[in-house]
Amino acid sequence: MEGEADGLFPREAFPRERTEVAPGAVHVPDWLDAAEQRKLLAACRDWARPPAGLRTVRTPGGGVMSVRQVCLGWHWSAVPRCPDCGRAVRHNPDCPGHSYPYAYTRTVVDGDGAPVKPFPDRLRALADRALRAAYGSGAAAAPYAPGAPYDIALVNFYGDTARMGMHQDIDERTDAPVVSVSLGDTCVFRFGNTETRNRPWTDVELRSGDLFVFGGPARWAYHGVPRTAPGTAPAALGLRGRLNLTLRAGALDRPARS
């Protein structure tokens, strides 16, 4: 519940607290402080510069997503055929690394063709810290321990009218949790189930600095962003719109998931 900040009372009538939205799916509000948000935003602006910079994302059918994106470590995009076997089929048991209609590549195949920027150590450290914030340590965190290092970042920029339809993150070859960090405008993050794009789902308000992690039984859940709230970013951040960083462990040297 939100209150008015009048010098006597905090903006929050009730502080936002860590919440397990579903088993394995955890929301940690205000995870990054203002200084950390500014540093991460500055890094995102550097990563967005060409070559291999911010681009418009196209769907397999030729449509255009409203979200723009830059990738680090591996480049994610729609592909006309599997990069390994050359076939335009969703499943090919004879191709261990089969990926279609989306795939990870080492160059920006749907843009300027440049090599993708490397995945920085600072983001690997951020992912490790995020897992501890979400799941703690010791025996309780063991089921969520990543079986491969984090090596992929998708940085998505949402303008005032951008949205993201319900989808699964299924192109990685490990069930390591997905780490999501928000900067800028507040959004509605819709977290669904593992079977269908439809209900049941839970709508979560994600603000600048918030962390959302989903792994374990929630790793393959459908999720999306039906809307943002333009102009709600912290004034001191200096960002109009929303940036979302999703950090993933690809394990792309392993066979594709069946």
Rosetta blueprint (number, residue, H / E / L):
1 M L
2 E E
3 G L
4 E L
5 A L
6 D L
7 G L
8 L L
9 F L
10 P L
11 R L
12 E E
13 A L
14 F L
15 P L
16 R L
17 E L
18 R L
19 T E
20 E E
21 V E
22 A E
23 P L
24 G L
25 A E
26 V E
27 H E
28 V E
29 P L
30 D L
31 W L
32 L L
33 D L
34 A H
35 A H
36 E H
37 Q H
38 R H
39 K H
40 L H
41 L H
42 A H
43 A H
44 C H
45 R H
46 D H
47 W H
48 A H
49 R L
50 P L
51 P L
52 A L
53 G L
54 L L
55 R E
56 T E
57 V E
58 R E
59 T L
60 P L
61 G L
62 G L
63 G L
64 V E
65 M E
66 S E
67 V E
68 R E
69 Q E
70 V E
71 C E
72 L E
73 G L
74 W L
75 H E
76 W E
77 S E
78 A E
79 V L
80 P L
81 R L
82 C L
83 P L
84 D L
85 C L
86 G L
87 R L
88 A L
89 V L
90 R L
91 H L
92 N L
93 P L
94 D L
95 C L
96 P L
97 G L
98 H L
99 S L
100 Y L
101 P L
102 Y E
103 A E
104 Y E
105 T E
106 R L
107 T E
108 V L
109 V L
110 D L
111 G L
112 D L
113 G L
114 A L
115 P E
116 V L
117 K E
118 P L
119 F L
120 P L
121 D H
122 R H
123 L H
124 R H
125 A H
126 L H
127 A H
128 D H
129 R H
130 A H
131 L H
132 R H
133 A H
134 A H
135 Y H
136 G L
137 S L
138 G H
139 A H
140 A H
141 A H
142 A H
143 P H
144 Y H
145 A L
146 P L
147 G L
148 A L
149 P L
150 Y L
151 D L
152 I E
153 A E
154 L E
155 V E
156 N E
157 F E
158 Y E
159 G L
160 D L
161 T L
162 A L
163 R L
164 M E
165 G E
166 M E
167 H E
168 Q L
169 D L
170 I L
171 D L
172 E L
173 R L
174 T L
175 D L
176 A L
177 P L
178 V E
179 V E
180 S E
181 V E
182 S E
183 L E
184 G E
185 D L
186 T E
187 C E
188 V E
189 F E
190 R E
191 F E
192 G L
193 N L
194 T L
195 E L
196 T L
197 R L
198 N L
199 R L
200 P L
201 W L
202 T E
203 D E
204 V E
205 E E
206 L E
207 R L
208 S L
209 G L
210 D L
211 L E
212 F E
213 V E
214 F E
215 G L
216 G H
217 P H
218 A H
219 R L
220 W L
221 A L
222 Y L
223 H E
224 G E
225 V E
226 P E
227 R E
228 T E
229 A E
230 P L
231 G L
232 T L
233 A L
234 P L
235 A H
236 A H
237 L H
238 G L
239 L L
240 R L
241 G L
242 R E
243 L E
244 N E
245 L E
246 T E
247 L E
248 R E
249 A L
250 G L
251 A L
252 L L
253 D L
254 R L
255 P L
256 A L
257 R L
258 S L
